[in-house]
């Protein structure tokens, strides 16, 4: 079974994460399959808009930190940068190389895709799931969607693609991170994290209708407009801010590994879920 499915109808490509059993947790196989799909859509002149979706009940529960297919020690053909292969490299040398590639680097690569992208979000959009949604241009959320970045519980200052202050404002970004609380779709829309909230039953129909409306615009006009807004966002500090926080992120990993059992402060997917939902 493919970890990412690709469908095309008219000028719209739907790229769908396909690990529903694990709430679409992102292993490296999925990351590179997503990159293949985005590259395919970018290169296809018939595709005007790309929709990113998740199969099953949830968009994405984040990075894979414990499924049987976790592949953190597997080599892949690096694409997002020129850092060396992380496999076999000790400590921070390996962690920094891997996360520069599969997390920060890939999300930056996808943000620059010269066609509009829409995240279609249902259920959980947590930690690494936020990164996938935030590197898209628009977010359409089902009314059952929720958003969270609970990694401060690991002693880590947010996920690698640190867009928090830009997508929700600095004051709420602090609350969001300090508490690790879930934010529902309506609150996310009020904060500007989400463009539209629709009934779960209508999520795909409404998202594809929005994609179809955008697809009627000229391709170059869309590409230049996307570039214009991205450049303005970078001038507001997004790219430089991410670089600085990425260093803090790895300081936290190194600290955890030095004083504890591992770089994640001993947390697992099960313990993180239990802390977020004790009932």
Secondary structure by P-SEA (a helix, b strand, c coil): cccbbbbbcccbbbbbbccccccccccaaaaaaaaaaaaaaaacccccbbbbbbccccccccccccccccccccccccccccccccccccaaaaaaaaaacccaaaaaaaaaccbbbbbbccccccaaaaaaaaaccbbbbcccbbbbbccccccccccccccccccccaaaaaaaaaccccccaaaaaaaccccccccccaaaaaaaaaaaaaaaccaaaaaaaaaaaaaaaaaacaaaaaaaaaaaaaaaaaaaaaccccccccccaaaaaaaaccc
